[in-house]
Amino acid sequence: MQFLNGTLLVLYVLALFGLALFGIHKYVLIYRHWKYSKHKTSIPQPPKIWPKVLVQLPIYNEKYVLKRLLKAVVNLNYPNDKLHIQVLDDSTDKTKKLATRLVALLRKKGIQIEHLVREERVGFKAGALEYGLSQSNEEYIAIFDADFIPQDNFLQKTIPHLAANPGVGMVQTRWGHLNLNYSLLTKLQGIFLDAHFLLEHFTRFKSGKFFNFNGTAGVWRRRAIEDAGGWQHDTLTEDLDLSYRSQLAGWKFIFLADVVAPAELPVDMNAYKSQQHRWAKGSVQTAIKLLPALLKSKLPLKVRIEALLHLSSNFAYLLMTIPAFLLIPMLNIQWGISVRYTVLSYFFMFFAATFSVIVYYFYTIKLTHEKTWPTVLYIPALMALGIGLSVNNGKAVLEALAGIQTDFLRTPKFNIKTSSDGWMKKKYKASFSRVHVIELLLAIYFTLGMSYFFLNQLYLSIPFFMLFQFGYYYIALASIGQGVRARKNKKGN
């Protein structure tokens, strides 16, 4: 028993130590942003002759948003004779007929647009993009997912950076949020994504570190794709994979924080979890694929360390599940000291590992809001959502480590903008997962554990236990509730 207790304690402490390292990295990102925030990205002069641009629109069953997407793309302020649009359609439903009709109408208006359909969905999105490239010869390639509505000056803001800098292989813009205020979930996603772009992308770009194309709302130079070996589909994050291979090949990337491409946030908890699972699993797959060569490269040590932290960041979810399962058992291992001091020691370790999260998102909110109040009140919910995702994303990490292959599951889009827009009766629902049951059991586990703290008067630990409790309840009940209601309406439009 003593050996088991010791093993559990070591595992628990190592998990908290790992989380603390990721927490320290958040402080580093905040410092870097403060350091580089006054360094503005120079804006090149527009080219005298605008180059030809290919706009790729990879779609798969997007009947609710396709028309909106095409309207935005054909309204891009760019010479018509220099703009070539590809609708890369892998759809298996009515979207294909809709795309055929819309593209035909646009072609009659003189728009240079084509509807490309593959016989098989080989390689999913990466395969579609690869196929589209083989059917074109433009030097610059802009890519938009179906849920995006690029502003009309998008190409005018991005192309000059590529045209003026031959060593730049990709320009990424920041995502905006069309339906930010739709629900608590969309509000939290907005803050998560703002932190990703304004802290992670911005600081990595400004400090000369590697960062990635986000799969959409960016523009590539064809040679940067080709020099990296082209689009490959052996990971679920083909964008992250290509980004690192391209930068390893010597290409530079630019991030434009001031150029915003609005997009629709997932409103369905199950769809959001599916998206997060894909991103987490794909990032670990990319780490397994590229980290050995990257760490052995002659890149500066600071670049390699940042790349390691970037590609391994989703391991934090796996580490988070360990304290989640072991927190209560640890309280019953005495080790010759009182329960009160044991709890206090774990409390301060947990506090050290998570306080950076509070500072990180508070800093993000200050960057994106003129008034931080009352948005800062969402920080506990942000932390709870992150904790609640630990089982879902931890499973993704384990699957990647085990080499388990899964399909690329696209995120459903419903053309949601305001709280009055409904989606329950629409198609494209995410599937039910057994992970929901585990999340619900963990929520109950932490609810029962609360009695332990009340009985032992350990009130200081209750707020942190409540984060776990709320996080798992929120994730589980939203997933189950929305899933049940969606299935009742499966015969919808």
C-alpha positions, 0 to 999 in steps of 0.5 A: 500500500505504501508503494501504491501511495508513493506512486500516486503521489509522484504521479500527482506531483509530476502532473502539477509540475508539468501544468506549472511549466505550461503556466510559466509559458503563459507568463512568458507570452504575456511578457513578450506581448508587452515587449513587442506590442509597440512594434508595428508591422510595416505595411508595404506599398501595393504592387504596381501590377496586382498578381494573380490569386487563387481563392480556394473554398474547401466545403463538405455539406455546407448548405446553410453557409455556402451562399453567404461564403460565395457572396463574400468572396465574389465581393473581394475588392480585387481585379476580376481578371486576376482572381480565380475561385475554386469551390472544392466540393466533397459534399454528399448531400444537397450542398453539391446541387446548390453549389452547382447552381450558384457557381453557374449563376456567378459564371454567367456574371463573368466571375472566374469560378469553378466547381471541382468535385472529386470522385473520392474524399481522399485526404479530406480537406488536405486532399481537396486543397492538394487537388485544387492546386493541381488544377491551377497555376496561380502563385498566391493561394487564399483559403477560406473555410465555409464559416468565414466571411472575408471582408472586401479588402482582405486581399488588398491587406494581405497580398502586398506582404507577399509581393514585397517580401520574396522570403515570406511564404504565408500571411495569416490574419486574425479570426473575428466572431460573427456570433460571439454573444449567442451563448456562454459557449460562444463568448468563452470560445471568443476569448480563447481564440483572441488569446490564441491569436493576440498572444500566441501568434502575435508574440511568436511572429514578433519574436521570430518563432514558428507559428502556424497557418490556421487552415483558413483566413490566410494566403500562401505562396505556392512555392512555400507549399511545394518546397515543404512537400505539399499538402499531406494528410497523415495528421488531422491538422494538415495546416499545422503540419504544413506550416512547420514543414514550410518554416523548416524549409526556410520560409518566413510567416507574417501574422496580421493582427489588425486584419480580421476575418469574421467567422461563425463559432460553433454553437453546439457543445458536441460540435465544439468538442469534436473540433477540439478533439481534432485539433488536440489529436492533430497537434500531437500527431504533428508533434510526433511527426516533426519534433524529432527533426525539428529538435535536431535542426540547427535552428536557434535553441529558443526557436526549438524550445518554443516549437516544443511548447507549442506542439506539446501544449495539448498534453496539458489536458492529459496532465489535467486529468491526473489531478482530477482523478487523484485529488481526493485520494491524495487527501487521504494519504497522510505521510505523517502530517495533518490533512489540513497541511496536506490540503494546503500544500496541494492547494498552493501547488494547484494555485501556482499551476493555474493562476497564470491562466487567470492572468493570461485571460485577464490580459487578453480581455484588456487587449480586446475590450475597452472596459474589462468589466463585466467580461472578466467575470467569465474567467472562472467559466473559462477555467472551468471549460478548460477543465471540462475539456480535459477528458475529451482532449486528453482522450485525443492525446492518447489516441494520437500517442497510440497511433489510432487513426480517425476520420477528419470530422468537420465542424457543422455550420448553421449560419448563426448570428444572433441569439434568435437564430435556431439550429436544433432543427437543422442537419449536421449534428455531432454524434453522441460520445461515451466521453459524456458519461465519463464527464458526468461521472466526474462531475458527480465524483467532485460533487460527492467530494465536496462533502469531504471538505465541509466535514473537515472544514477545508473551505479554502479548497472548495472554490477550486473543487467547484471549478472541476465540478462546474466544468464537468457538469457544464460539458456533460449536461450541455453535450447530453442535453443538446444531443438529445434535443438534436436527435428529436429534431433529426428530421429537420431541414 
